[in-house]
Amino acid sequence: MADAQTNLSPRALLLAGIGLGLALACRFASDEGATGVPPVTLFVTPESLVFRGRAGDTVLPDRYLTLSFVDNVSGRWSAFENGSWFFLPTTEDTLPFFLTVAPRPAGLGSGTYAASIWIVAVNDTVRVPVLLELSP
């Protein structure tokens, strides 16, 4: 009889945000011997983003995430976010890549708004916290 680890399907990753859940079908390799896929480490910089502006601003300057693998290999990536006040013009491509994060705070009052971006590549996922601070 197969052990419990063999019976588990490593295909689903649930990404949850504030009032929003995203489902992503993804295959994860736990080790090279079991799947034939060597583990790779996704490298994303910076580790978080903070945007600052004033209530009433409609557009703030874009910021960028650098996406690559630690081992200097290429591969496909996908990105998902849960922020209603920014968007990602590109949500999938090949590494290495410079990912634009474009804040659009139109209609938001003063305060702090939190969201996340998840970058998924091969067998690794990185979460990048994103904050928007709007002063009066």
Buried (B, 14 or more C-beta within 10 A) or exposed (E): EEEEEEEEEBEEBEBEBEEEEEEBEBEBBEEEEEBEBEBBEBBBEEEEBEBEBEEEBEEBEEBEBEBBBEEEEEBEBBBBBBBBBBEBEEEEBEBBBEBBBBBBBEEBEEEEBEBBBBBBBBBBBBEBEBBBEBEE
